[in-house]
Amino acid sequence: VSTQSTGRNLRPKQTVLRSTEKKNIIMPKNSSTPPSPVSSGFPLGPFHQDPVLSKKVPDLKVIHSSKNKLVFSFTLNESLLNLGGAFHGGEVAFIADNLSSWVLIQEGKPGGVGTDLHTTYLAPALFGDQIEVENELDQAGKSMAFLTIRFYKITPKGRKLFAKATHTKFLSKL
């Protein structure tokens, strides 16, 4: 167990647990047990320690977890929109980059460092839309992981794919 703090005082001091599976889980200093990276249907503690992600997507939840797959849900809010009122492409890439790490962590891999992120936008998503982000680990070796991230908006007729991404990550041992 070690203690770390940021030099810019963005976060309080935190404890980083390093388990035998080489997972890094950040938890508040006063907490006695590490948070589960997957707490189905409830806001994720570790995500809300990230000051940028928690501000942009405060209602982020895991709604499904299975081997090599995590599905997240949130409501599209004003901070994620472009000037035209649709989900900003840069924010789609930001969320794909951040959430893809969690499926790796769930599978006992380090979160990794992105080497390639390719996004494709198929349709707009608008303020108030319910969004589901499906993260799938396609393949992981000793040093590289390949992931697919799909963005759906939930409509009365079902899920509609509006963006997708592929992400390659170098599995660093920081």
C-alpha positions as MATLAB code, in Angstrom:
seq = 'VSTQSTGRNLRPKQTVLRSTEKKNIIMPKNSSTPPSPVSSGFPLGPFHQDPVLSKKVPDLKVIHSSKNKLVFSFTLNESLLNLGGAFHGGEVAFIADNLSSWVLIQEGKPGGVGTDLHTTYLAPALFGDQIEVENELDQAGKSMAFLTIRFYKITPKGRKLFAKATHTKFLSKL';
ca = [
       0.000    0.000    0.000;
       1.352    3.415   -0.907;
       0.045    6.960   -0.656;
       0.017    9.419   -3.519;
      -1.191   12.966   -3.988;
      -1.336   15.258   -6.947;
       0.834   18.336   -7.020;
      -2.064   20.506   -8.158;
      -4.417   19.594   -5.282;
      -7.087   18.300   -7.679;
      -7.703   15.261   -5.492;
      -7.300   14.485   -1.826;
      -4.613   12.003   -0.828;
      -5.485    8.513   -1.983;
      -4.228    5.040   -1.358;
      -3.255    2.842   -4.297;
      -3.609   -0.871   -3.668;
      -1.383   -3.145   -5.714;
      -2.724   -6.678   -5.666;
      -1.044   -9.849   -6.892;
      -3.110   -9.600  -10.108;
      -1.340   -6.284  -10.824;
      -4.575   -4.285  -10.588;
      -4.373   -0.704   -9.382;
      -7.481    0.420   -7.549;
      -7.588    3.964   -6.205;
      -9.663    4.449   -3.077;
     -10.184    7.277   -0.587;
      -7.556    7.410    2.163;
     -10.082    6.808    4.969;
     -11.716    3.783    3.312;
     -10.922    0.312    4.642;
     -11.997   -1.722    1.595;
     -11.382   -1.111   -2.090;
     -14.432   -0.214   -4.181;
     -15.640   -2.729   -6.714;
     -14.980   -1.537  -10.271;
     -18.375   -3.032  -11.108;
     -21.355   -2.203   -8.932;
     -24.268   -2.919  -11.244;
     -26.941   -0.243  -11.257;
     -25.106    2.077   -8.855;
     -22.730    4.996   -9.468;
     -19.128    3.847   -9.566;
     -16.963    5.106   -6.731;
     -13.647    5.025   -8.660;
     -15.073    7.052  -11.563;
     -16.180    9.781   -9.224;
     -12.599   10.236   -8.019;
     -11.705   11.527  -11.490;
     -12.528   15.259  -11.279;
     -13.109   15.651  -15.044;
     -15.151   12.489  -15.687;
     -17.292   12.912  -12.573;
     -18.114   16.504  -13.537;
     -18.960   15.667  -17.147;
     -20.878   12.422  -16.460;
     -22.120   12.566  -12.835;
     -24.779    9.848  -13.272;
     -22.493    7.208  -14.842;
     -23.555    3.664  -13.877;
     -22.613    0.108  -14.799;
     -25.730   -1.685  -16.002;
     -24.181   -4.946  -17.229;
     -21.004   -6.875  -16.553;
     -19.833  -10.130  -18.092;
     -16.532  -11.646  -19.204;
     -14.685   -9.141  -21.425;
     -17.647   -6.747  -21.433;
     -18.961   -3.779  -19.435;
     -22.008   -1.662  -20.307;
     -22.404    1.814  -18.829;
     -25.398    4.142  -18.788;
     -25.839    7.900  -18.375;
     -28.071   10.755  -19.490;
     -26.607   13.125  -22.071;
     -26.137   16.441  -20.294;
     -25.264   19.968  -21.366;
     -21.522   19.672  -20.629;
     -21.164   17.019  -23.387;
     -22.835   18.986  -26.209;
     -21.364   20.848  -29.171;
     -22.593   24.268  -30.319;
     -25.229   22.559  -32.482;
     -26.750   20.854  -29.424;
     -25.573   17.307  -30.220;
     -23.148   14.983  -28.399;
     -19.704   16.472  -29.158;
     -17.399   14.116  -31.090;
     -14.465   14.962  -28.830;
     -16.525   14.030  -25.785;
     -17.450   10.697  -27.406;
     -13.714    9.997  -27.843;
     -12.986   11.174  -24.268;
     -15.598    8.795  -22.836;
     -14.468    5.903  -25.064;
     -10.879    6.419  -23.894;
     -11.791    6.571  -20.201;
     -14.343    3.770  -20.047;
     -12.342    1.298  -22.129;
      -9.819    1.045  -19.292;
     -12.417   -0.395  -16.933;
     -13.098   -3.547  -18.943;
      -9.325   -4.180  -18.850;
      -9.241   -3.678  -15.080;
     -12.210   -6.031  -14.688;
     -10.216   -8.712  -16.542;
      -7.145   -8.243  -14.321;
      -5.108   -6.204  -16.808;
      -3.584   -2.763  -16.197;
      -5.696    0.121  -17.505;
      -3.223    0.765  -20.295;
      -2.110    3.705  -22.372;
      -3.910    4.411  -25.635;
      -1.884    3.995  -28.819;
      -4.761    4.342  -31.283;
      -8.353    5.538  -30.932;
     -10.592    5.545  -33.971;
     -14.137    6.898  -33.707;
     -16.978    6.756  -36.211;
     -20.104    8.896  -35.859;
     -23.274    7.484  -37.404;
     -26.068    9.721  -36.068;
     -26.553   12.538  -33.549;
     -27.500   12.113  -29.902;
     -29.187   15.075  -28.208;
     -29.554   16.604  -24.754;
     -31.527   14.338  -22.410;
     -31.008   11.157  -24.450;
     -30.359    8.059  -22.369;
     -26.968    6.688  -23.502;
     -25.522    3.202  -23.175;
     -21.820    2.614  -23.789;
     -20.866   -0.993  -24.482;
     -17.163   -1.752  -23.929;
     -15.828   -5.043  -25.207;
     -12.342   -6.461  -24.853;
     -11.719   -8.166  -28.198;
      -8.235   -9.473  -27.424;
      -5.472   -8.871  -24.888;
      -1.935  -10.181  -24.839;
       1.010   -9.420  -22.579;
       1.561   -5.900  -23.850;
      -1.357   -4.885  -26.120;
      -5.159   -4.883  -25.841;
      -7.784   -4.306  -28.535;
     -11.212   -2.977  -27.591;
     -14.466   -2.036  -29.285;
     -16.713    0.645  -27.805;
     -20.285    1.161  -29.058;
     -22.515    4.119  -28.164;
     -26.292    3.598  -28.234;
     -29.133    5.957  -27.518;
     -32.176    4.359  -25.945;
     -35.440    5.092  -27.782;
     -38.974    3.768  -27.366;
     -38.147    1.380  -30.245;
     -34.974    0.064  -28.579;
     -31.235    0.785  -28.800;
     -29.922    2.804  -31.750;
     -26.179    2.753  -32.520;
     -24.982    6.322  -33.068;
     -21.189    6.081  -32.605;
     -18.533    3.422  -32.324;
     -14.834    3.326  -31.571;
     -11.932    0.943  -31.682;
      -9.184    1.422  -29.155;
      -5.716   -0.106  -28.985;
      -3.952    0.113  -25.642;
      -0.414   -0.612  -24.561;
      -0.667   -2.461  -21.253;
       1.856   -0.464  -19.274;
       3.062   -1.407  -15.830;
       3.241    2.075  -14.304;
];
